[in-house]
Amino acid sequence: MSTVAVRGLVGASAADLWRVLVDLPRRAPDGGPVELLTAGEFGPGTAWRETRRRPDGGTLAEEFVVLAAEPPRRLVLGSPGEGVDYRITWALRDVRRRRRRCAAVTVTVRAQPAATSGRAVALLLGGLAARATEKVLRQDLATLAAACQAEAA
């Protein structure tokens, strides 16, 4: 199993960041489409598919399901991949920086090979995949921070 974690500060409260984080159409990466796969309120069992742009110009559709939601502190998502299952955990907490309220955010992705082929790919591409995952997480965090700033303006 490999783990990638990214930490950052967002100039909003944990509650404000949570609202943006769970507003799925607004959270869409690169403005890509988000397709809800379940109905009802956001919480455990909520599932969606989002489309992301790949560095090579293609697209990648990913499905996510909420495994746990503890507003506004913790969100755990599951996402099946090709030969690897992912668990993404968002941990939020309020902090003060320079007399301003901010949300300290830690996003952790754990990749668990789901098959023998997944273990082989992890061994061959583990470092490369970890760097790519970290880049995506940093971009997601920046997108959420920008959405929070736009909401506050």
C-alpha positions in Angstrom: 0.0 0.0 0.0 1.3 3.5 -0.8 0.2 6.7 0.9 0.4 10.3 -0.3 -0.5 13.2 2.0 -0.8 16.9 1.2 -1.3 19.7 3.8 -2.3 23.3 3.3 -4.1 26.3 4.7 -7.3 27.7 3.2 -8.4 31.3 4.1 -11.8 30.1 5.2 -13.3 28.3 8.2 -13.5 24.5 8.2 -17.3 24.9 7.9 -17.1 27.1 4.8 -14.5 24.8 3.2 -16.8 21.8 4.0 -19.7 23.5 2.2 -17.5 23.9 -0.9 -16.0 20.4 -0.6 -19.4 18.7 -0.6 -21.0 20.9 -3.3 -20.1 18.4 -6.0 -20.9 20.4 -9.2 -18.9 23.4 -7.7 -16.0 21.1 -6.7 -15.6 19.8 -10.3 -12.0 19.6 -11.3 -10.9 21.7 -14.2 -14.6 22.6 -14.7 -15.2 19.0 -15.9 -18.6 17.4 -15.5 -19.8 15.8 -12.3 -22.5 13.2 -12.7 -24.4 12.3 -9.5 -25.0 8.5 -9.3 -27.2 8.6 -6.2 -30.0 10.8 -5.0 -30.6 12.4 -1.7 -28.5 14.4 0.8 -24.7 14.3 0.8 -23.5 11.6 3.2 -22.3 8.0 3.4 -23.4 6.2 0.2 -23.4 9.3 -2.0 -21.7 8.4 -5.2 -20.6 10.4 -8.3 -18.4 10.3 -11.4 -16.2 13.2 -12.3 -14.1 13.7 -15.4 -10.6 15.0 -15.2 -8.1 16.1 -17.8 -4.9 14.0 -18.1 -1.5 15.6 -18.7 -1.5 14.0 -22.2 -4.7 15.9 -23.1 -7.1 13.0 -22.7 -9.7 12.6 -20.0 -10.1 10.2 -17.1 -13.5 9.4 -15.5 -13.3 8.6 -11.8 -16.0 7.3 -9.5 -16.2 8.2 -5.8 -18.4 7.1 -3.0 -18.6 8.7 0.5 -17.6 6.1 3.1 -17.8 8.5 6.1 -18.8 12.1 6.6 -18.3 14.0 9.8 -19.2 17.7 8.9 -17.1 19.8 9.0 -14.1 17.8 10.1 -13.6 14.7 8.1 -14.7 13.2 4.8 -13.6 9.7 3.6 -14.1 8.7 0.0 -13.5 5.4 -1.8 -12.6 5.2 -5.5 -12.0 2.0 -7.4 -9.2 2.1 -9.9 -7.6 -0.3 -12.4 -6.1 -2.9 -10.1 -6.0 -0.5 -7.2 -8.6 0.8 -4.8 -8.2 4.3 -3.3 -9.2 5.8 0.0 -9.1 9.6 0.1 -9.5 11.3 3.5 -10.0 15.0 3.9 -9.3 16.2 7.5 -10.2 19.9 8.3 -9.7 21.9 11.4 -10.0 25.6 12.3 -6.8 27.4 13.1 -5.8 31.1 13.5 -3.0 32.6 11.3 -2.2 36.3 11.6 -5.5 36.8 13.5 -7.5 35.3 10.7 -9.5 32.1 10.8 -8.2 29.5 8.4 -8.8 25.8 7.8 -5.8 23.5 8.1 -6.4 20.8 5.6 -4.8 17.4 5.2 -5.7 15.2 2.3 -4.5 11.7 2.4 -4.7 9.1 -0.4 -4.0 5.5 0.3 -3.7 3.1 -2.6 -4.4 -0.6 -2.0 -3.6 -3.0 -4.8 -6.9 -4.9 -5.6 -5.2 -7.6 -7.7 -1.8 -9.1 -8.4 -1.6 -6.8 -11.5 -2.1 -3.8 -9.2 0.8 -4.9 -7.0 3.0 -5.2 -10.1 2.0 -1.7 -11.4 2.6 -0.3 -7.9 6.1 -1.6 -7.8 6.9 -0.4 -11.3 5.2 3.0 -11.2 4.9 3.7 -7.5 7.1 6.8 -7.3 5.7 8.3 -10.5 2.1 7.6 -9.4 2.8 9.2 -6.0 4.2 12.4 -7.6 1.2 12.6 -10.0 -1.2 12.0 -7.1 0.4 14.7 -5.0 0.2 17.2 -7.9 -3.5 16.4 -8.4 -4.2 16.8 -4.6 -2.4 20.2 -4.5 -4.4 21.4 -7.5 -7.7 20.2 -5.9 -6.8 22.0 -2.7 -6.0 25.2 -4.7 -9.3 24.9 -6.6 -11.2 24.6 -3.3 -9.4 27.5 -1.8 -10.2 29.7 -4.8 -13.9 28.7 -4.6 -13.9 29.6 -0.9 -12.4 33.0 -1.7 -14.9 33.6 -4.5 -17.8 32.7 -2.1 -16.4 35.2 0.6 -16.1 38.0 -1.9 
